[in-house]
Amino acid sequence: MVQQPVVGVPNPSTVTPIRPLFPLQAIGPTLGLLTPGFILGTDLARAIPTDPAFAPIGYQVGTFTVLPTFAQSIGYDSNPDQTSRQIAKGSVALRTDATVDFRSNWSSSSLQGSLRGSYLETPQNEAASRPAADGTVRLRIDANRDLRIDAEGRFLVDTQRTSSANLQAPAATSRPLLAVYGGSLGATETFNRLSVTLRGSIDRSEFDNARLANGTTINQSDRNLNQYSLQLRTAYEVNPDFSPFIDLLGDTRVYDQRFDLTGVRRDSDGIALAFGTSIGLARSVTGEISAGIQHRTYVDPTLRDINAPLLNAALVWAASPLTTVRLTAATGVTETTIPGSSGVLTEVATLEVQHDLLRNLSIVLGGSYLRNDYQNSTIRENGFSATARVDYHFTRWLTLRGTYLYQKFDSTVAGSSFQENTFLLGLRVNP
């Protein structure tokens, strides 16, 4: 079928609210694996639709609107290895990005998705070159007026720092890959103002082996695991702008190997209770926020149970027609291989402000914060990243983008702390 251009179609991720990178998996194994930056820090969130005169061009393919994007950037990275200052080796940076967003144009039900892939090439430090990718596809089936069925597939691919506390392989020839992928299936039944949602999820985490300069490898297969979770949400719509809810979530994490390399069984069960509300204050502030408590029990008697607070937020504030503020936050109990430590209390928060200086000129300022507190261990980690990005639209299909990213990561583990400055200038094409 011939593709027909569709002018001014907004990015699908801006049509309906997209949950933050660690949404319902806020107590899942993914949270805390990544330091701020690259996926989390370089493009903190998708751009807000620009002036209609410079909106991206889409293609009508059957009953779908498809928006492809390609970007090529060049710049400099002061520490692409993300290692300590003493051994940091800067390099010219070449970054390639490709995205495909799509959404259905059906009268009822919907299918939409967003797929992103990036590759950072550092020719003066090849060992630091690395890929990254993430994607989400969501299907909503309107079975009848009161019943909605939702399905979701998701994946994330990134690399581990060789100086990570869970890896500690400074002699690695490259950064080992990690992959997280899974899916969810749920249903929402509405009884007048009351709605009940039941959703089940399966997520898998896989870790590539670390290859050392002497030809040996560090086997990380003992970190591979599956997480099975079930969420029950009960919400009541007081009015269209205020819908409080109660979330009850239980999950179990099962490792591929019965024992890790230190002889410990790390399988565990968790339960969480949260109270929150969705917000839509005159359409100027939208999103949801919740808080509660979580408890995690481990199979191995040497690992202590964990009780921790739970906080999640995904808010968008349209401060003015030209200025938008986004806030996302999540907490969770994540996995670790540190001997004696049962888990990591992890906190992640991102704040982003976008302002349109002109119809075709916008600036984005943002920051991300990460904190890891290893239980029953002296290891503490704090990460921070700041981003400044300027987009100048020559036409609706060609954009000049300049990006600066600063990252700072402090750890009590010797050799794990680092600082990094990245400068990129490139062209973004929406064919």
Secondary structure, DSSP 8 states (H G I E B T S, - for coil): ---EEEET---HHHHS----SSSTTTTSSSTTSS-SSTTTTTT-S------GGG--EEEEETTEEEEEEEEEEEEEES-TT---GGG---EEEEEEEEEEEEEE--SSSEEEEEEEEEEEE-TTSGGG-EEEEEEEEEEEEE-SSSEEEEEEEEEEEEE--TT-TTT--TTBSS--EEEEEEEEEEEEEEETTEEEEEEEEEEEEEE--EEBTTS-EE--GGG-EEEEEEEEEEEE-SBTTEEEEEEEEEEEEEESSSS-TTS----EEEEEEEEEEEEEETTTEEEEEEEEEEEEEESSTTS--EEEEEEEEEEEEEEETTEEEEEEEEEEEE---STT---EEEEEEEEEEEEEEETTEEEEEEEEEEEEEETTSS-EEEEEEEEEEEEEESSSSEEEEEEEEEEEEEESSTT--EEEEEEEEEEEE--
